[in-house]
Amino acid sequence: MSIPQRIAAIPAYITSHNKDSFNDVAPGHKFLGYFRNWQGSDGDAFAPYKGKARLIGQMPPGPQKRAANDQLKSEFDAVLNEVCALPATSTAQVSALRARQQALIQHHGSNGYRVSTTSTAPFATGLGNEHPIENGFAFLTPYGLPYLAGSGVKGILRRSMQELMDDGEVGFTSGAINALFGPEEINQPEDAKRGALDFWDVFPSPAGDKLVVEIMTPHYSKYYQGQESPHDSGAPVPVSFLAVPAKSKFDFHVVCHTGRLPQDWASQWRTLLDDAFRHAFEWVGFGAKTSVGYGAMAAIGAKKDAVTNAATSSAQAATSSRLESWPTARLKFNKNNNTLTAEANGKSASAYAPHSEALLKSLPADVQNKIRQNQCFQKFAVQVEGAELRAIAP
């Protein structure tokens, strides 16, 4: 009697086929390219995810068979667990991708939008992708890292805004939604146009630097397959799938092309996004299996004041609610791109030309000159909005 052994479809030019040789491989590469499946000594493929776990050969009941079954279960559980851990190179790539996005969003100034949160439930995406275990997962090629496509974020945010519109929330109208996301129904070719918002891919930072294995147990599989009516005497088969664990960090980035918006809505898009993200985090969820609680995110503060129809008063109310004061900020100037940056308490905000020039000219001449010579100054009182430097005073 023998226990099926794990093997991987590894090209012949990779000389080392043992488990240790994959310690530094990204989880997506292990799962998609070099997934370890099962092969018995008699050459029959072993299918651990379809309720067919069995020993090779016959074994009489008793302690020996129980021990063999325990070993079989251990091998069975280890298949997906091998995929979960993010090696040091993968965690470094995740950090680099997230840092790159944070730097790029600042380049967009007041047209950039960023919100950070922490998942309160496991997050799964791409379960419908083809895979031998019948439950796939979305990994970004060529990094092999878990991600949520920007198109998925766009779909969830549109649904969130539509629910807020159905609830009668002020500012959420079909016209505003179509302007931000593009029309959902196109009756004439001239109706086809893109929305004002760009949604970036999301790269979660998994808690504990690893994925987790989740289990679902469909109780009415034969009913779903149209073979019989639903009843409580069925034998559910546990189905395994990968997920990003709860308490993982998520950053969402959006860029608004305000020139594509009607003037009345150009000052409202940020407030609408605030409410839409808040609603999505608490009530909608991201990724797969949201109807059973997956993909929920931590709430992000109290609800903003309602958006008014008057563009001027709305802009003033929204701006004042988002302005922050940093009483002891540090200023520095980048001559290569004429960018003035304020830093305080680990945060930064920038002003780009020509706004940075206007801010510099508001300072005394000697201070202007020293800042332009790449000298940094401490203890400036500044006002910032998101990642944009709005005002400074010595």
N, C-alpha and C positions, 0 to 999 in steps of 0.2 A: 504494500500500500504506500502511496506517495502523496505529498502535498504539491499542488501545482506551483510552479516557479514563475516569478515575474520576469518578463523580458521587455525590451524596448526595440522599436524599429530604428536602429542606428546604422548610418552608412558605414561601409567597410573601412573608409579612410579614417574614422575615429577609432583609434587603437584601443583605448581603455573603455570597457563596457560596464565597469562596476558602478555601484551606487555613488561612491565618493567622487567619481569623475563629474557628477552633475551637481555638486554642492553649490557651484557658482553660476548655475544656469537660471535664467529668468523663469518665473512660473509659467508664463505663456508658452515658452519654448518647450518646457516639459509636458505641458498639457496638450499642445497642438501638434508639435513635431516629433517629440521623443517620448510620448506617453507610454509608460510601462504597463503592458497588458499581461495576460496570463497564457501560459503554454504548459500542458501536461506532458509527462514523459512519453505518452503514446501519440503525441502530435496533435491532439484535439485542442482546439481553442477553448479557453475557459471564460465564461461570461458572468462576472461577479455582480453585475448591476441589474440582472434580469431574473432574480430569484432562482438561479440554477447552481448555486454553490454546492459542490460535491467533491468528495475525495476520488482520486484515481484508483479504481479497483474496488473490491468489496471488503468490508471489515465487520466482524461480528460485534454486537453491542457490548459495552463494557468500558472500563477506565481507559483502555488504549484508544478506542474510538472517540471518547469524550476529549481526551488530550489532543487527538488529531484535529477534531473539530475546533478546539480552542486555538490551535496553531493556524488552522485555515482562516478563522475569523480575524486573527491578528494580521495575517498576510492580506486579507481582504480589505481591512481598514487602512492598511499602510499605503495602498495604491494612490488614493487622492491626497493623503497626508503628505506624501513626498512632494507634491506639487505646491503646497501651501506656502512654505517659507520663502521670503524674499531675501536673497543673498545680499551681501554688502554692496555689490555693484548695482543691483536693482534699486536698493534704497537710495543710493547716491543719485541714480538717474531720476527717480521720482522727485527728490529734492531739487535737482537741477531744472527739471521741467516746470515745477511749481514756481521756482525763483524766476525763471525766464518769463513766465506769464505775468508775474507781479511787476517785473521791470517793463514789459511791453505795454501793460495797461496804463502805466503812468505816461507813456508817450502820447496817449490819446487825450490827456488832460481832462477837461470837463465832459468830453464825450465818452469817457471810459467809465465803466461800472464794475465794481467788485464786491462780492459778499462772501464771507467765510463762515462756515458752520461745522458742526460735528454730528455725525450720524447717531441716531438713538436706536437704530435697529440694523440688522445685517442688510447689506446692499448687494443685489444680484442683477446682472444684465447680460444679454446675449444668450439666455438659456435655450433659445430656439435655434442657435447655430448648430450645424451638424457636428457630431462627435460620436466615437464608439460607445460612450456611456449614455448616449441619447439626451444629454443635457450639456449644452456647450457653455461658453463664457466669452465675454468680449475682452480680448487682449489687443493692445495696440501693436501692430507690426511696424518696424522690426524690433521694438523694444521688449515685447513680451510682458508688458505691464498692464494691469487692469485700468480701464478708463470708461468714461461715459461720453459718447459722441455729442458734439454740440447740437446736432439735429434732434437728439433725444431731449436735451434741455429745452430747446425751442418748443417742441411739442408739449412738454409738461407745462411750460410757462403760458403757452397759448390756452391750454385747457384751464389753467388756473384763472386766467383773466376772464375766460368765458363763464366760469362758475361765479366769479365775483360780479360779472354783469348780470347773470341770472338772479343773483341775490339783491340786485338793485343798488350796488355800491356806486357812489358818485364818481364820475370820470371814466368808468368802464363802459364803453359803447362799441358797437360793431364797427363803426368808422375808425375809432382809435385803435382797435385790435388789428384791423386790416392794414392800417397805416404802419403799425409797428412790425407786423409779421408778414404782411402781404395778403392779398385776398385768398380766401379758402375756396371760393367758387369762381370760376372763370367762364363767363358766357360768351364773351367776345374776345378776339385776340388782343385788342387794345386794352383789355382789363388786366392782362397779365403784367405784373410788376413786382419787384422784390420789396420786402419790408425794410424799415429803417434800422432794424436791430441785427447785429451779428453775434452769434453765440459760439463761444470757444469750447473745445473739448475740456472735460474735467478729469484731472488725475488725482484720485484719492490717495491719501497717505494712510495705509492700513494700520490700525492699532496693533502694536506688538510686532510690526513688520512682517505680517503673515496674513494669508487668507484663511478661511475656515471652511469646514465641510458641513453643510446643512442637509437635513433629511426631510423629504415629504413622503407621506404615505397615502396615496389615493385609495379610498375605500370602495369606490364604485367603478373600477376600471372596466369591467365587463358591461356595465350599463352605458358608460361613455362610448364604448365600442359598438353599441347597439345590439349586444348579444342577449341581454336579459333586463328585467326591471330592477330598480334599485332595492336593496335589502340590507339588513345588518349582519348577515351570516357570511359575508365574503371574507377573503383572506388578503388583506392589503399587503403589497410588496413595497418595502422601503426603497426609495429612490434617492440617490445621493447627488448633490450638486455643490458647486463652489460659490462662495460669497465673500464680500469684504466685510469684516466684523464691525459690530457696533463700536461707537466711540472713535471712529476713524475721521480724519480731517478732510473736508471738501472745500475747494475754492471755486466759485462761479464767476466768470468774466463775460461781460457784454459790452459791445461797442455800438453806440447809436450814431447813425449818420443823420444829424438833425436837418440837413438840407433836404432830405426826403420827406420831412414831416410838414404838415400845414403849420403855419405860424402859431395858431392857437394851441397846438399840442407840443410844440418844440420845448416848452418850459415844463411840461407835465410828465414826460416819459420816465424820469428817474423816480418820481413818487409812485407812478403806476407800477414800476418794477419792484419797488420796495414792498408794496402790498401783495403783488403777485408772488414773489418769492416767499413772503411770510405765509401766505395761504398754501403754497405748494409744500413747504417744509412741514406744516402742521397737519394738512388734510389730504394732500394728493400723493406725495412720495415720488421717488425717482427710481428708474430701472424697472425690473420685473417683480411680479408677485406683490404689487403694492396693495392689492385688495385684502391681503392677509397680514399687512403691517410692514412688509419689507420696504426699504428705501426711505424711511422717515428721517427727518433732520431736526436738529434742535431749533427752537424758535429764535427769532432775531429781534428782540426788543418789542416795545409797545407799538401799537398801530399809529401811523401818522394821521394828521388831520386830513379830512376829506378834500379831494381836489375840487377847486371851484372852476366855474366856466370862464371867469375873467382871467385872461392870461397874465396881466400885470400883477394882480393881487396874489394869484397862485404862485408865480415865480418868486415873489417876495416871501411868502409864507414858507415855501419849500426851501428856499435858500437859507432863511434864518434858522429853520429846524435842523439843517445839516451843518451849519457853520460850527467849527470848533476853534477855541482860543488856546494857543500854546504860548504861555507868558515868557518862557526862557528857551526859545528855539535857537538852533545853530544854523547860520546861513553859509552857503557856498555857491560858487558860480562856475559853470562849465563853458569855457570860451568856444569850444568846438561846435556846440549846438545852441549857444546863447540860452542856457537853461539855468534858472535860479532855483535852488532847492533848500528847503527848511527841514531840519531834523530835530526830533524831540521824543524821548521815551521809547526809542526803538522804532518810531514811525517816521515817514518822510512824505513831503508834498512838494510838488514842483510847479513852476510857472515857465511857460515857453514863450519865445519871441512871438509877437512884440510885447506881450504882457509882462515878461520879465524885465524888459527895458523900462517900462512905465513904473514898475515897482522900485527898480534901482534908482531912478531919478527922483523918487520921493524921499530918498535918504540924503543926508549931508554929503557934500562933494568928496570930502576926504574918506568917508566910509565907502562911498561908491567906488573910488579908485582902488582901495585896498581889496574890496571884494572882487573887483574885476581882475586883480592880480593873483587870484586864487587863494587869497587869505580868508580864513573862516572866522566868523564872529559869533560870540556867544551872547545869550540873554537878549534876544530880540523877541518882541511880542508880535505874534503873527496870527492871522486867521486863515484857516484852511477849510475847504469843502471837499470831502472825500480824499482824493490824492492830488488835489489842485491847490496851490498856494494862491490865496486871494488878496491879502493885504499884510503889510509889515510896518512896524514902527520901532525906532531905536529905543 
